[in-house]
Amino acid sequence: MYWESYSHKKIKEVVFGALEQNLDYREKPVLGLPASYLDTEVFYDDAPFLKDAPFLSALIANPNHIGCHTLNESEAAFEGTHKIEKELIDICAQQIFEGGEEQFDGYVASGGTEANIQAIWILKRYYETEFGAKPEEIAVIYSEDAHYSMPKASKLLSLPAYVTKVDDSTRKVTRESIYNCVSKATASGVKHFIVVINMSTTMFGSVDDIDEITRWLDDLKVDYKVHIDGAFGGYIYPFATTSTSLTFKNPKINSFTLDGHKMLQSPYGTGIYLTRKGFMEYALTEEANYVKGKDYTLVGSRSGANAIAIWMIMRTYGSDGWKAKIQRLLAKTSRLCSDLDERGIEYFRNPEMNIVTIRSRYVSPELADKYMLVPDAHGNDVKWWKIVVMDHVKQGTIDSFLSELDAERV
Ligand SMILES: *Cc1c(COP(=O)(O)O)cnc(C)c1O
């Protein structure tokens, strides 16, 4: 995994160069586009700091990234910044997810939810187109710890959903529940499965064992395709692990979701969908006649500034800088875990993730509330409280949480 780190000067050159290649509404005789730069009464385009602020300049220039820019020719008006998005998709697929020389498709979605819906929609269309399958013959399988975007997608796309169980302590998907789901689904006429694997669940930071799960599915001789939900873990886990099971080196994987606006600290609106070549086409909306290159995405118009924000963060750190940042967060998480161990407090933590989920009986609701720990359920049946060691989590805050925890336990 490698991508180069750029200086601020180089980043400015690339972004301003791309904006220059885009259409400038002030200079070209633009009569047909239903779009313009941001309102100048409200968003001043002549503020002096803008010349040093490539992201804000991109926001104000307001390029539209409608469509998919890894596929074919797209709207020439914004070609400059479309190329930045293409480079971003290439780095994510080829470097973070070890795709090597292979080519991939993808786009910057509104978030992890959209990227997951896009993934399930594409695989649904694949089974409908290639196998003549009906929606009720295509099931989505995911674990009880999976994100709620999976039931959302299943309902939206009218697909039956089967939810596997996890072990209460290890948070591992059980073989028995995979078998149960598959046999129930098969009995109801399901012929194809869309399997969603968590590359870190939101609540536990648990990562599904893809090798084990796909082996069980192979034993059952079912037809399936795999999507990986890396909305939370996508910018952490690949930088912490040496395993390649959850990369494009694994031929069983079709697509990935990752989210810039979780760990990467990019603005909201920065989900990413990545897929192997040959699948994006299943989401083609033939009727998108006014869009050059047509549309293959769930969303329509979307801001090019979002792609630029993710690209800028990844280029500022480079792969080595990002790895170092993740190592720092993981070390801080490990220190919290040894402090909990000393106190005999039970928790779940995946050593390759920055989430610590504590059994609720060890923390009073008042203390959890004060430190804004997130419960697994709202209301009375809280079983777990979650700590996420994000960039803003200072050692001092962890220490005062622990001393208040000690005070309430005596
Ligand atoms: C946050 C999250 C999502 C959804 O992401 P949004 O960007 O909020 O739409 C999906 N999956 C997982 C595992 C997440 O943590």
The ligand as an SDF file (V2000), in Angstrom:
LIG
                    3D

 15 15  0  0  0  0  0  0  0  0999 V2000
  -21.7070    5.0760    9.7940 C   0  0  0  0  0  0  0  0  0  0  0  0
  -21.8660    3.7640    9.1790 C   0  0  0  0  0  0  0  0  0  0  0  0
  -22.6570    3.5780    8.0260 C   0  0  0  0  0  0  0  0  0  0  0  0
  -23.5010    4.6640    7.4200 C   0  0  0  0  0  0  0  0  0  0  0  0
  -22.8070    5.7660    7.1180 O   0  0  0  0  0  0  0  0  0  0  0  0
  -23.4440    7.2110    6.8860 P   0  0  0  0  0  0  0  0  0  0  0  0
  -22.2790    7.8940    6.3230 O   0  0  0  0  0  0  0  0  0  0  0  0
  -23.9020    7.7180    8.2200 O   0  0  0  0  0  0  0  0  0  0  0  0
  -24.5530    7.0620    5.9160 O   0  0  0  0  0  0  0  0  0  0  0  0
  -22.7170    2.3240    7.4670 C   0  0  0  0  0  0  0  0  0  0  0  0
  -22.0330    1.2940    7.9990 N   0  0  0  0  0  0  0  0  0  0  0  0
  -21.2710    1.4290    9.1240 C   0  0  0  0  0  0  0  0  0  0  0  0
  -20.5470    0.2440    9.6520 C   0  0  0  0  0  0  0  0  0  0  0  0
  -21.1560    2.6710    9.7390 C   0  0  0  0  0  0  0  0  0  0  0  0
  -20.3920    2.7910   10.8400 O   0  0  0  0  0  0  0  0  0  0  0  0
  1  2  1  0
  2  3  1  0
  2 14  2  0
  3  4  1  0
  3 10  2  0
  4  5  1  0
  5  6  1  0
  6  7  2  0
  6  8  1  0
  6  9  1  0
 10 11  1  0
 11 12  2  0
 12 13  1  0
 12 14  1  0
 14 15  1  0
M  END
$$$$
